[in-house]
Amino acid sequence: MVHLWVRSESRPNERRVGITPEGVGTLIAQGFRVTVEDSPHRILPTRDYAAAGAEIAPEGSWPDAPADAIIYGLKELPETGTPLLHRHIMFGHAYKGQPAGLELLRRFRAGGGLLYDLEYLTGADGRRLAAFGYWAGFAGAAVSLKAWAAQKRGGICGPVSTFASQTVMCDAIRAEIDATGLPRPRAIVIGALGRVGSGASDLLTRMGVAVTKWDMAETAGGGPYPQILMHDLFINCILAQPGAPVFIDQDALSPARILSVIGDVACDPTSEFNPIKVYDRVTDWAQPALRVADPPLDVMAIDNLPSLLPLESSVDFAGQILPVLATLDRIDQDAWGRAEALFQHHLARL
Protein backbone atom coordinates (compact mmCIF):
# COMPACT_ATOMS: atom_id res chain seq x y z
CA MET A 1 0.00 0.00 0.00
CA VAL A 2 1.30 3.45 -0.92
CA HIS A 3 1.34 5.79 2.07
CA LEU A 4 1.30 9.44 0.97
CA TRP A 5 1.99 11.91 3.76
CA VAL A 6 0.99 15.50 2.90
CA ARG A 7 3.07 17.77 5.12
CA SER A 8 2.23 21.27 6.26
CA GLU A 9 4.29 24.05 4.70
CA SER A 10 6.72 25.73 7.09
CA ARG A 11 7.59 28.73 4.94
CA PRO A 12 5.96 32.04 5.99
CA ASN A 13 3.12 33.16 3.70
CA GLU A 14 2.87 29.73 2.07
CA ARG A 15 -0.78 28.70 1.93
CA ARG A 16 -0.70 26.45 -1.13
CA VAL A 17 -1.15 22.71 -1.16
CA GLY A 18 -0.44 20.14 -3.86
CA ILE A 19 -3.58 18.03 -3.52
CA THR A 20 -7.24 18.82 -2.91
CA PRO A 21 -9.58 16.90 -0.61
CA GLU A 22 -11.24 15.48 -3.74
CA GLY A 23 -7.83 14.27 -4.90
CA VAL A 24 -7.24 12.61 -1.55
CA GLY A 25 -10.57 10.81 -1.91
CA THR A 26 -9.56 9.59 -5.37
CA LEU A 27 -6.27 8.14 -4.08
CA ILE A 28 -7.93 6.47 -1.08
CA ALA A 29 -10.49 4.87 -3.40
CA GLN A 30 -7.53 3.53 -5.41
CA GLY A 31 -6.15 1.86 -2.28
CA PHE A 32 -3.71 4.49 -1.04
CA ARG A 33 -3.26 5.43 2.59
CA VAL A 34 -3.18 9.23 2.92
CA THR A 35 -2.11 11.24 5.95
CA VAL A 36 -2.54 15.02 5.93
CA GLU A 37 -0.87 17.22 8.52
CA ASP A 38 -2.98 19.84 10.19
CA SER A 39 -2.21 23.41 9.13
CA PRO A 40 -3.84 26.66 10.23
CA HIS A 41 -2.48 28.40 7.13
CA ARG A 42 -3.38 26.04 4.29
CA ILE A 43 -5.93 27.56 1.90
CA LEU A 44 -8.04 24.37 2.02
CA PRO A 45 -9.18 23.46 5.55
CA THR A 46 -8.01 20.33 7.34
CA ARG A 47 -11.59 19.28 8.06
CA ASP A 48 -12.23 18.81 4.34
CA TYR A 49 -9.33 16.37 4.11
CA ALA A 50 -10.63 14.46 7.12
CA ALA A 51 -14.06 14.30 5.49
CA ALA A 52 -12.42 12.85 2.38
CA GLY A 53 -10.97 9.99 4.46
CA ALA A 54 -7.46 11.22 5.24
CA GLU A 55 -5.78 10.50 8.55
CA ILE A 56 -4.87 13.79 10.25
CA ALA A 57 -1.45 14.25 11.86
CA PRO A 58 -0.05 17.17 13.87
CA GLU A 59 1.56 20.03 12.00
CA GLY A 60 5.22 19.40 11.20
CA SER A 61 5.20 15.79 12.35
CA TRP A 62 6.53 14.31 9.09
CA PRO A 63 10.02 13.51 10.52
CA ASP A 64 8.29 10.88 12.68
CA ALA A 65 6.24 9.41 9.83
CA PRO A 66 6.63 5.69 9.10
CA ALA A 67 9.78 4.96 7.13
CA ASP A 68 7.84 3.81 4.08
CA ALA A 69 5.72 7.00 3.87
CA ILE A 70 6.29 9.29 0.90
CA ILE A 71 6.40 12.88 2.16
CA TYR A 72 4.66 15.32 -0.18
CA GLY A 73 5.04 19.08 0.07
CA LEU A 74 5.79 22.07 -2.13
CA LYS A 75 8.39 24.45 -0.80
CA GLU A 76 11.62 23.88 1.10
CA LEU A 77 12.00 21.96 4.34
CA PRO A 78 13.13 23.65 7.55
CA GLU A 79 16.91 24.03 7.40
CA THR A 80 17.69 21.99 10.49
CA GLY A 81 20.61 20.10 8.98
CA THR A 82 19.17 16.78 10.14
CA PRO A 83 19.52 13.72 7.87
CA LEU A 84 16.53 13.01 5.65
CA LEU A 85 15.35 9.42 5.87
CA HIS A 86 12.19 9.48 3.78
CA ARG A 87 11.32 9.76 0.14
CA HIS A 88 10.23 13.35 -0.52
CA ILE A 89 8.21 14.94 -3.31
CA MET A 90 8.76 18.72 -3.47
CA PHE A 91 10.46 21.56 -5.30
CA GLY A 92 14.03 20.98 -4.14
CA HIS A 93 15.91 23.70 -6.06
CA ALA A 94 18.98 21.54 -5.65
CA TYR A 95 20.35 20.80 -9.11
CA LYS A 96 21.71 24.15 -10.32
CA GLY A 97 24.51 24.71 -7.85
CA GLN A 98 22.42 26.64 -5.31
CA PRO A 99 24.17 26.60 -1.90
CA ALA A 100 20.97 25.67 -0.04
CA GLY A 101 20.32 22.96 -2.61
CA LEU A 102 23.71 21.39 -2.08
CA GLU A 103 23.06 21.29 1.65
CA LEU A 104 19.71 19.62 0.97
CA LEU A 105 21.41 16.91 -1.10
CA ARG A 106 23.91 16.32 1.69
CA ARG A 107 21.04 15.79 4.12
CA PHE A 108 19.55 13.18 1.78
CA ARG A 109 22.91 11.47 1.44
CA ALA A 110 23.32 11.39 5.24
CA GLY A 111 19.89 9.91 5.84
CA GLY A 112 19.52 7.65 2.83
CA GLY A 113 16.36 9.39 1.68
CA LEU A 114 15.36 10.32 -1.85
CA LEU A 115 14.10 13.44 -3.64
CA TYR A 116 11.53 13.43 -6.42
CA ASP A 117 11.86 17.03 -7.54
CA LEU A 118 8.59 18.40 -8.89
CA GLU A 119 10.46 20.72 -11.24
CA TYR A 120 11.91 17.66 -12.99
CA LEU A 121 8.89 15.38 -12.92
CA THR A 122 8.53 14.97 -16.66
CA GLY A 123 6.87 12.92 -19.33
CA ALA A 124 8.74 10.83 -21.89
CA ASP A 125 8.97 13.95 -24.08
CA GLY A 126 10.81 15.86 -21.36
CA ARG A 127 7.93 18.24 -20.63
CA ARG A 128 6.94 18.94 -17.04
CA LEU A 129 3.80 17.13 -15.95
CA ALA A 130 2.65 19.73 -13.43
CA ALA A 131 3.63 23.33 -12.80
CA PHE A 132 2.51 26.51 -11.06
CA GLY A 133 3.89 28.47 -13.97
CA TYR A 134 0.78 30.25 -15.20
CA TRP A 135 -0.05 31.75 -11.81
CA ALA A 136 3.60 32.57 -11.12
CA GLY A 137 3.65 34.62 -14.30
CA PHE A 138 0.28 36.21 -13.57
CA ALA A 139 1.22 37.25 -10.03
CA GLY A 140 4.76 38.22 -11.01
CA ALA A 141 3.53 40.63 -13.64
CA ALA A 142 1.05 42.07 -11.14
CA VAL A 143 3.72 42.76 -8.49
CA SER A 144 6.04 44.18 -11.17
CA LEU A 145 3.32 46.65 -12.16
CA LYS A 146 2.82 47.49 -8.50
CA ALA A 147 6.57 48.21 -8.29
CA TRP A 148 6.39 50.42 -11.39
CA ALA A 149 3.47 52.40 -9.96
CA ALA A 150 5.24 52.89 -6.62
CA GLN A 151 8.39 54.03 -8.38
CA LYS A 152 6.50 56.58 -10.47
CA ARG A 153 5.00 57.98 -7.27
CA GLY A 154 8.53 58.52 -5.94
CA GLY A 155 8.80 55.43 -3.73
CA ILE A 156 9.52 51.73 -3.83
CA CYS A 157 7.09 48.84 -3.80
CA GLY A 158 5.47 48.21 -0.44
CA PRO A 159 4.53 44.86 1.10
CA VAL A 160 2.23 42.40 -0.65
CA SER A 161 -0.09 39.78 0.78
CA THR A 162 -2.47 37.07 -0.34
CA PHE A 163 -5.28 38.05 -2.70
CA ALA A 164 -8.65 36.35 -2.34
CA SER A 165 -8.92 35.88 -6.09
CA GLN A 166 -7.43 36.96 -9.41
CA THR A 167 -10.26 39.49 -9.79
CA VAL A 168 -9.37 41.15 -6.49
CA MET A 169 -5.71 41.22 -7.52
CA CYS A 170 -6.47 42.82 -10.89
CA ASP A 171 -8.71 45.47 -9.34
CA ALA A 172 -6.03 46.40 -6.80
CA ILE A 173 -3.21 46.65 -9.35
CA ARG A 174 -5.35 48.62 -11.80
CA ALA A 175 -6.13 51.15 -9.08
CA GLU A 176 -2.43 51.59 -8.30
CA ILE A 177 -1.57 52.17 -11.96
CA ASP A 178 -4.43 54.62 -12.40
CA ALA A 179 -3.26 56.56 -9.33
CA THR A 180 0.00 57.48 -11.09
CA GLY A 181 -1.91 59.50 -13.70
CA LEU A 182 0.56 58.24 -16.31
CA PRO A 183 0.05 56.32 -19.57
CA ARG A 184 0.39 52.56 -19.31
CA PRO A 185 4.01 51.33 -19.45
CA ARG A 186 5.40 49.15 -22.23
CA ALA A 187 6.50 45.65 -21.29
CA ILE A 188 8.56 42.86 -22.80
CA VAL A 189 7.98 39.25 -21.75
CA ILE A 190 10.70 36.69 -22.55
CA GLY A 191 9.43 33.14 -22.54
CA ALA A 192 6.05 34.36 -23.69
CA LEU A 193 4.98 31.06 -25.26
CA GLY A 194 5.33 29.03 -22.07
CA ARG A 195 3.04 28.67 -19.06
CA VAL A 196 4.78 31.39 -17.08
CA GLY A 197 4.92 33.80 -19.99
CA SER A 198 1.28 33.20 -20.84
CA GLY A 199 0.25 34.11 -17.30
CA ALA A 200 2.39 37.26 -17.33
CA SER A 201 1.12 38.32 -20.74
CA ASP A 202 -2.50 37.74 -19.73
CA LEU A 203 -2.20 39.92 -16.62
CA LEU A 204 -0.43 42.70 -18.50
CA THR A 205 -3.02 42.65 -21.28
CA ARG A 206 -5.85 42.83 -18.73
CA MET A 207 -4.16 45.93 -17.28
CA GLY A 208 -4.01 47.60 -20.71
CA VAL A 209 -0.23 47.26 -21.01
CA ALA A 210 1.30 46.81 -24.48
CA VAL A 211 3.35 43.60 -24.50
CA THR A 212 6.30 42.64 -26.70
CA LYS A 213 6.42 38.84 -26.68
CA TRP A 214 9.74 37.06 -27.14
CA ASP A 215 10.53 33.38 -26.96
CA MET A 216 13.25 31.03 -28.21
CA ALA A 217 13.31 32.39 -31.76
CA GLU A 218 13.98 35.95 -30.61
CA THR A 219 16.75 34.94 -28.17
CA ALA A 220 18.50 32.34 -30.32
CA GLY A 221 21.37 34.68 -31.19
CA GLY A 222 22.65 35.07 -27.66
CA GLY A 223 22.55 38.16 -25.43
CA PRO A 224 22.62 40.64 -23.87
CA TYR A 225 19.76 42.36 -25.69
CA PRO A 226 19.67 46.18 -25.79
CA GLN A 227 16.05 45.98 -27.02
CA ILE A 228 15.01 45.01 -23.48
CA LEU A 229 16.25 48.36 -22.19
CA MET A 230 13.80 50.18 -24.47
CA HIS A 231 10.81 48.92 -22.48
CA ASP A 232 9.55 50.13 -19.11
CA LEU A 233 9.10 46.62 -17.74
CA PHE A 234 10.93 43.38 -18.44
CA ILE A 235 9.34 40.13 -17.22
CA ASN A 236 11.69 37.14 -17.33
CA CYS A 237 9.88 33.82 -17.60
CA ILE A 238 12.83 31.61 -18.63
CA LEU A 239 14.29 29.18 -16.12
CA ALA A 240 18.01 29.40 -15.45
CA GLN A 241 19.66 26.44 -17.14
CA PRO A 242 22.87 25.56 -19.00
CA GLY A 243 23.07 27.32 -22.33
CA ALA A 244 20.57 30.06 -21.44
CA PRO A 245 21.67 33.44 -22.83
CA VAL A 246 22.36 36.42 -20.61
CA PHE A 247 19.44 38.80 -21.10
CA ILE A 248 20.76 41.70 -19.03
CA ASP A 249 24.25 42.37 -17.71
CA GLN A 250 25.82 45.19 -15.73
CA ASP A 251 25.62 47.53 -18.74
CA ALA A 252 21.88 47.73 -18.06
CA LEU A 253 22.63 49.82 -14.97
CA SER A 254 23.64 52.72 -17.23
CA PRO A 255 21.31 55.76 -17.15
CA ALA A 256 20.83 55.39 -20.92
CA ARG A 257 17.76 53.18 -20.66
CA ILE A 258 14.00 53.31 -20.41
CA LEU A 259 13.79 50.11 -18.38
CA SER A 260 12.82 50.80 -14.77
CA VAL A 261 11.44 47.50 -13.43
CA ILE A 262 12.57 43.88 -13.91
CA GLY A 263 10.20 41.15 -12.84
CA ASP A 264 12.30 37.98 -12.59
CA VAL A 265 9.56 35.38 -12.25
CA ALA A 266 12.03 32.52 -12.85
CA CYS A 267 13.96 33.93 -9.90
CA ASP A 268 17.19 31.97 -9.56
CA PRO A 269 19.80 34.62 -8.67
CA THR A 270 22.18 32.21 -6.91
CA SER A 271 22.42 29.91 -9.94
CA GLU A 272 25.48 30.24 -12.15
CA PHE A 273 23.06 30.18 -15.11
CA ASN A 274 21.06 33.21 -13.95
CA PRO A 275 20.32 35.26 -17.12
CA ILE A 276 19.86 38.56 -15.24
CA LYS A 277 23.21 39.75 -13.93
CA VAL A 278 22.17 42.86 -12.00
CA TYR A 279 21.07 41.35 -8.67
CA ASP A 280 22.16 38.58 -6.33
CA ARG A 281 19.33 37.79 -3.92
CA VAL A 282 15.62 37.11 -3.90
CA THR A 283 13.07 39.60 -2.66
CA ASP A 284 10.12 38.79 -0.41
CA TRP A 285 6.58 39.77 0.49
CA ALA A 286 7.72 42.40 2.99
CA GLN A 287 10.15 44.03 0.53
CA PRO A 288 9.10 42.96 -2.97
CA ALA A 289 11.52 45.18 -4.88
CA LEU A 290 15.28 45.63 -4.74
CA ARG A 291 16.69 48.89 -6.13
CA VAL A 292 19.88 48.19 -8.07
CA ALA A 293 20.55 51.47 -9.93
CA ASP A 294 19.85 55.16 -10.18
CA PRO A 295 17.86 56.40 -12.11
CA PRO A 296 15.67 53.79 -10.44
CA LEU A 297 15.88 50.22 -11.64
CA ASP A 298 13.94 47.91 -9.35
CA VAL A 299 14.06 44.11 -9.42
CA MET A 300 11.08 42.04 -8.26
CA ALA A 301 12.28 38.51 -7.52
CA ILE A 302 9.83 36.82 -5.16
CA ASP A 303 10.29 33.06 -5.34
CA ASN A 304 6.83 31.92 -4.23
CA LEU A 305 4.64 34.14 -6.40
CA PRO A 306 1.78 31.66 -6.90
CA SER A 307 1.18 31.86 -3.14
CA LEU A 308 -0.28 35.32 -3.71
CA LEU A 309 -3.21 33.47 -5.34
CA PRO A 310 -3.23 30.31 -3.23
CA LEU A 311 -6.66 29.01 -4.16
CA GLU A 312 -6.41 29.28 -7.95
CA SER A 313 -2.83 28.04 -8.02
CA SER A 314 -3.46 25.09 -5.67
CA VAL A 315 -6.53 23.83 -7.50
CA ASP A 316 -4.80 24.18 -10.88
CA PHE A 317 -1.60 22.41 -9.83
CA ALA A 318 -3.43 19.67 -7.91
CA GLY A 319 -5.50 18.88 -10.98
CA GLN A 320 -2.39 18.56 -13.12
CA ILE A 321 -0.47 16.31 -10.76
CA LEU A 322 -3.21 14.00 -9.47
CA PRO A 323 -2.89 11.53 -12.38
CA VAL A 324 0.86 11.36 -11.69
CA LEU A 325 0.39 10.82 -7.96
CA ALA A 326 -2.00 8.01 -8.85
CA THR A 327 0.98 6.12 -10.35
CA LEU A 328 3.00 6.11 -7.10
CA ASP A 329 2.30 2.40 -6.85
CA ARG A 330 4.78 2.14 -9.76
CA ILE A 331 7.28 4.57 -8.31
CA ASP A 332 10.28 2.98 -10.01
CA GLN A 333 8.80 3.58 -13.46
CA ASP A 334 8.07 6.39 -15.89
CA ALA A 335 8.14 9.93 -14.44
CA TRP A 336 9.05 8.81 -10.93
CA GLY A 337 11.85 6.60 -12.23
CA ARG A 338 13.27 9.47 -14.28
CA ALA A 339 13.10 11.80 -11.28
CA GLU A 340 14.93 9.27 -9.11
CA ALA A 341 17.63 8.77 -11.74
CA LEU A 342 18.22 12.52 -11.90
CA PHE A 343 18.45 12.71 -8.11
CA GLN A 344 20.99 9.88 -8.02
CA HIS A 345 23.02 11.60 -10.74
CA HIS A 346 23.30 14.81 -8.75
CA LEU A 347 23.87 12.98 -5.48
CA ALA A 348 26.82 11.19 -7.06
CA ARG A 349 28.37 14.54 -8.04
CA LEU A 350 28.54 15.85 -4.46
C-alpha positions as CSV (number, residue, x, y, z in Angstrom):
1,M,0.0,0.0,0.0
2,V,1.3,3.4,-0.9
3,H,1.3,5.8,2.1
4,L,1.3,9.4,1.0
5,W,2.0,11.9,3.8
6,V,1.0,15.5,2.9
7,R,3.1,17.8,5.1
8,S,2.2,21.3,6.3
9,E,4.3,24.1,4.7
10,S,6.7,25.7,7.1
11,R,7.6,28.7,4.9
12,P,6.0,32.0,6.0
13,N,3.1,33.2,3.7
14,E,2.9,29.7,2.1
15,R,-0.8,28.7,1.9
16,R,-0.7,26.5,-1.1
17,V,-1.1,22.7,-1.2
18,G,-0.4,20.1,-3.9
19,I,-3.6,18.0,-3.5
20,T,-7.2,18.8,-2.9
21,P,-9.6,16.9,-0.6
22,E,-11.2,15.5,-3.7
23,G,-7.8,14.3,-4.9
24,V,-7.2,12.6,-1.6
25,G,-10.6,10.8,-1.9
26,T,-9.6,9.6,-5.4
27,L,-6.3,8.1,-4.1
28,I,-7.9,6.5,-1.1
29,A,-10.5,4.9,-3.4
30,Q,-7.5,3.5,-5.4
31,G,-6.1,1.9,-2.3
32,F,-3.7,4.5,-1.0
33,R,-3.3,5.4,2.6
34,V,-3.2,9.2,2.9
35,T,-2.1,11.2,5.9
36,V,-2.5,15.0,5.9
37,E,-0.9,17.2,8.5
38,D,-3.0,19.8,10.2
39,S,-2.2,23.4,9.1
40,P,-3.8,26.7,10.2
41,H,-2.5,28.4,7.1
42,R,-3.4,26.0,4.3
43,I,-5.9,27.6,1.9
44,L,-8.0,24.4,2.0
45,P,-9.2,23.5,5.6
46,T,-8.0,20.3,7.3
47,R,-11.6,19.3,8.1
48,D,-12.2,18.8,4.3
49,Y,-9.3,16.4,4.1
50,A,-10.6,14.5,7.1
51,A,-14.1,14.3,5.5
52,A,-12.4,12.8,2.4
53,G,-11.0,10.0,4.5
54,A,-7.5,11.2,5.2
55,E,-5.8,10.5,8.6
56,I,-4.9,13.8,10.2
57,A,-1.4,14.3,11.9
58,P,0.0,17.2,13.9
59,E,1.6,20.0,12.0
60,G,5.2,19.4,11.2
61,S,5.2,15.8,12.4
62,W,6.5,14.3,9.1
63,P,10.0,13.5,10.5
64,D,8.3,10.9,12.7
65,A,6.2,9.4,9.8
66,P,6.6,5.7,9.1
67,A,9.8,5.0,7.1
68,D,7.8,3.8,4.1
69,A,5.7,7.0,3.9
70,I,6.3,9.3,0.9
71,I,6.4,12.9,2.2
72,Y,4.7,15.3,-0.2
73,G,5.0,19.1,0.1
74,L,5.8,22.1,-2.1
75,K,8.4,24.5,-0.8
76,E,11.6,23.9,1.1
77,L,12.0,22.0,4.3
78,P,13.1,23.7,7.6
79,E,16.9,24.0,7.4
80,T,17.7,22.0,10.5
81,G,20.6,20.1,9.0
82,T,19.2,16.8,10.1
83,P,19.5,13.7,7.9
84,L,16.5,13.0,5.6
85,L,15.4,9.4,5.9
86,H,12.2,9.5,3.8
87,R,11.3,9.8,0.1
88,H,10.2,13.4,-0.5
89,I,8.2,14.9,-3.3
90,M,8.8,18.7,-3.5
91,F,10.5,21.6,-5.3
92,G,14.0,21.0,-4.1
93,H,15.9,23.7,-6.1
94,A,19.0,21.5,-5.6
95,Y,20.3,20.8,-9.1
96,K,21.7,24.1,-10.3
97,G,24.5,24.7,-7.9
98,Q,22.4,26.6,-5.3
99,P,24.2,26.6,-1.9
100,A,21.0,25.7,0.0
101,G,20.3,23.0,-2.6
102,L,23.7,21.4,-2.1
103,E,23.1,21.3,1.6
104,L,19.7,19.6,1.0
105,L,21.4,16.9,-1.1
106,R,23.9,16.3,1.7
107,R,21.0,15.8,4.1
108,F,19.5,13.2,1.8
109,R,22.9,11.5,1.4
110,A,23.3,11.4,5.2
111,G,19.9,9.9,5.8
112,G,19.5,7.6,2.8
113,G,16.4,9.4,1.7
114,L,15.4,10.3,-1.9
115,L,14.1,13.4,-3.6
116,Y,11.5,13.4,-6.4
117,D,11.9,17.0,-7.5
118,L,8.6,18.4,-8.9
119,E,10.5,20.7,-11.2
120,Y,11.9,17.7,-13.0
121,L,8.9,15.4,-12.9
122,T,8.5,15.0,-16.7
123,G,6.9,12.9,-19.3
124,A,8.7,10.8,-21.9
125,D,9.0,13.9,-24.1
126,G,10.8,15.9,-21.4
127,R,7.9,18.2,-20.6
128,R,6.9,18.9,-17.0
129,L,3.8,17.1,-16.0
130,A,2.7,19.7,-13.4
131,A,3.6,23.3,-12.8
132,F,2.5,26.5,-11.1
133,G,3.9,28.5,-14.0
134,Y,0.8,30.2,-15.2
135,W,-0.1,31.8,-11.8
136,A,3.6,32.6,-11.1
137,G,3.7,34.6,-14.3
138,F,0.3,36.2,-13.6
139,A,1.2,37.2,-10.0
140,G,4.8,38.2,-11.0
141,A,3.5,40.6,-13.6
142,A,1.1,42.1,-11.1
143,V,3.7,42.8,-8.5
144,S,6.0,44.2,-11.2
145,L,3.3,46.6,-12.2
146,K,2.8,47.5,-8.5
147,A,6.6,48.2,-8.3
148,W,6.4,50.4,-11.4
149,A,3.5,52.4,-10.0
150,A,5.2,52.9,-6.6
151,Q,8.4,54.0,-8.4
152,K,6.5,56.6,-10.5
153,R,5.0,58.0,-7.3
154,G,8.5,58.5,-5.9
155,G,8.8,55.4,-3.7
156,I,9.5,51.7,-3.8
157,C,7.1,48.8,-3.8
158,G,5.5,48.2,-0.4
159,P,4.5,44.9,1.1
160,V,2.2,42.4,-0.7
161,S,-0.1,39.8,0.8
162,T,-2.5,37.1,-0.3
163,F,-5.3,38.1,-2.7
164,A,-8.7,36.4,-2.3
165,S,-8.9,35.9,-6.1
166,Q,-7.4,37.0,-9.4
167,T,-10.3,39.5,-9.8
168,V,-9.4,41.1,-6.5
169,M,-5.7,41.2,-7.5
170,C,-6.5,42.8,-10.9
171,D,-8.7,45.5,-9.3
172,A,-6.0,46.4,-6.8
173,I,-3.2,46.7,-9.3
174,R,-5.3,48.6,-11.8
175,A,-6.1,51.2,-9.1
176,E,-2.4,51.6,-8.3
177,I,-1.6,52.2,-12.0
178,D,-4.4,54.6,-12.4
179,A,-3.3,56.6,-9.3
180,T,0.0,57.5,-11.1
181,G,-1.9,59.5,-13.7
182,L,0.6,58.2,-16.3
183,P,0.1,56.3,-19.6
184,R,0.4,52.6,-19.3
185,P,4.0,51.3,-19.5
186,R,5.4,49.1,-22.2
187,A,6.5,45.7,-21.3
188,I,8.6,42.9,-22.8
189,V,8.0,39.2,-21.8
190,I,10.7,36.7,-22.5
191,G,9.4,33.1,-22.5
192,A,6.0,34.4,-23.7
193,L,5.0,31.1,-25.3
194,G,5.3,29.0,-22.1
195,R,3.0,28.7,-19.1
196,V,4.8,31.4,-17.1
197,G,4.9,33.8,-20.0
198,S,1.3,33.2,-20.8
199,G,0.2,34.1,-17.3
200,A,2.4,37.3,-17.3
201,S,1.1,38.3,-20.7
202,D,-2.5,37.7,-19.7
203,L,-2.2,39.9,-16.6
204,L,-0.4,42.7,-18.5
205,T,-3.0,42.7,-21.3
206,R,-5.8,42.8,-18.7
207,M,-4.2,45.9,-17.3
208,G,-4.0,47.6,-20.7
209,V,-0.2,47.3,-21.0
210,A,1.3,46.8,-24.5
211,V,3.4,43.6,-24.5
212,T,6.3,42.6,-26.7
213,K,6.4,38.8,-26.7
214,W,9.7,37.1,-27.1
215,D,10.5,33.4,-27.0
216,M,13.3,31.0,-28.2
217,A,13.3,32.4,-31.8
218,E,14.0,36.0,-30.6
219,T,16.7,34.9,-28.2
220,A,18.5,32.3,-30.3
221,G,21.4,34.7,-31.2
222,G,22.6,35.1,-27.7
223,G,22.6,38.2,-25.4
224,P,22.6,40.6,-23.9
225,Y,19.8,42.4,-25.7
226,P,19.7,46.2,-25.8
227,Q,16.0,46.0,-27.0
228,I,15.0,45.0,-23.5
229,L,16.3,48.4,-22.2
230,M,13.8,50.2,-24.5
231,H,10.8,48.9,-22.5
232,D,9.5,50.1,-19.1
233,L,9.1,46.6,-17.7
234,F,10.9,43.4,-18.4
235,I,9.3,40.1,-17.2
236,N,11.7,37.1,-17.3
237,C,9.9,33.8,-17.6
238,I,12.8,31.6,-18.6
239,L,14.3,29.2,-16.1
240,A,18.0,29.4,-15.5
241,Q,19.7,26.4,-17.1
242,P,22.9,25.6,-19.0
243,G,23.1,27.3,-22.3
244,A,20.6,30.1,-21.4
245,P,21.7,33.4,-22.8
246,V,22.4,36.4,-20.6
247,F,19.4,38.8,-21.1
248,I,20.8,41.7,-19.0
249,D,24.3,42.4,-17.7
250,Q,25.8,45.2,-15.7
251,D,25.6,47.5,-18.7
252,A,21.9,47.7,-18.1
253,L,22.6,49.8,-15.0
254,S,23.6,52.7,-17.2
255,P,21.3,55.8,-17.1
256,A,20.8,55.4,-20.9
257,R,17.8,53.2,-20.7
258,I,14.0,53.3,-20.4
259,L,13.8,50.1,-18.4
260,S,12.8,50.8,-14.8
261,V,11.4,47.5,-13.4
262,I,12.6,43.9,-13.9
263,G,10.2,41.1,-12.8
264,D,12.3,38.0,-12.6
265,V,9.6,35.4,-12.2
266,A,12.0,32.5,-12.8
267,C,14.0,33.9,-9.9
268,D,17.2,32.0,-9.6
269,P,19.8,34.6,-8.7
270,T,22.2,32.2,-6.9
271,S,22.4,29.9,-9.9
272,E,25.5,30.2,-12.2
273,F,23.1,30.2,-15.1
274,N,21.1,33.2,-14.0
275,P,20.3,35.3,-17.1
276,I,19.9,38.6,-15.2
277,K,23.2,39.8,-13.9
278,V,22.2,42.9,-12.0
279,Y,21.1,41.4,-8.7
280,D,22.2,38.6,-6.3
281,R,19.3,37.8,-3.9
282,V,15.6,37.1,-3.9
283,T,13.1,39.6,-2.7
284,D,10.1,38.8,-0.4
285,W,6.6,39.8,0.5
286,A,7.7,42.4,3.0
287,Q,10.1,44.0,0.5
288,P,9.1,43.0,-3.0
289,A,11.5,45.2,-4.9
290,L,15.3,45.6,-4.7
291,R,16.7,48.9,-6.1
292,V,19.9,48.2,-8.1
293,A,20.5,51.5,-9.9
294,D,19.8,55.2,-10.2
295,P,17.9,56.4,-12.1
296,P,15.7,53.8,-10.4
297,L,15.9,50.2,-11.6
298,D,13.9,47.9,-9.3
299,V,14.1,44.1,-9.4
300,M,11.1,42.0,-8.3
301,A,12.3,38.5,-7.5
302,I,9.8,36.8,-5.2
303,D,10.3,33.1,-5.3
304,N,6.8,31.9,-4.2
305,L,4.6,34.1,-6.4
306,P,1.8,31.7,-6.9
307,S,1.2,31.9,-3.1
308,L,-0.3,35.3,-3.7
309,L,-3.2,33.5,-5.3
310,P,-3.2,30.3,-3.2
311,L,-6.7,29.0,-4.2
312,E,-6.4,29.3,-8.0
313,S,-2.8,28.0,-8.0
314,S,-3.5,25.1,-5.7
315,V,-6.5,23.8,-7.5
316,D,-4.8,24.2,-10.9
317,F,-1.6,22.4,-9.8
318,A,-3.4,19.7,-7.9
319,G,-5.5,18.9,-11.0
320,Q,-2.4,18.6,-13.1
321,I,-0.5,16.3,-10.8
322,L,-3.2,14.0,-9.5
323,P,-2.9,11.5,-12.4
324,V,0.9,11.4,-11.7
325,L,0.4,10.8,-8.0
326,A,-2.0,8.0,-8.9
327,T,1.0,6.1,-10.3
328,L,3.0,6.1,-7.1
329,D,2.3,2.4,-6.8
330,R,4.8,2.1,-9.8
331,I,7.3,4.6,-8.3
332,D,10.3,3.0,-10.0
333,Q,8.8,3.6,-13.5
334,D,8.1,6.4,-15.9
335,A,8.1,9.9,-14.4
336,W,9.1,8.8,-10.9
337,G,11.8,6.6,-12.2
338,R,13.3,9.5,-14.3
339,A,13.1,11.8,-11.3
340,E,14.9,9.3,-9.1
341,A,17.6,8.8,-11.7
342,L,18.2,12.5,-11.9
343,F,18.5,12.7,-8.1
344,Q,21.0,9.9,-8.0
345,H,23.0,11.6,-10.7
346,H,23.3,14.8,-8.7
347,L,23.9,13.0,-5.5
348,A,26.8,11.2,-7.1
349,R,28.4,14.5,-8.0
350,L,28.5,15.8,-4.5
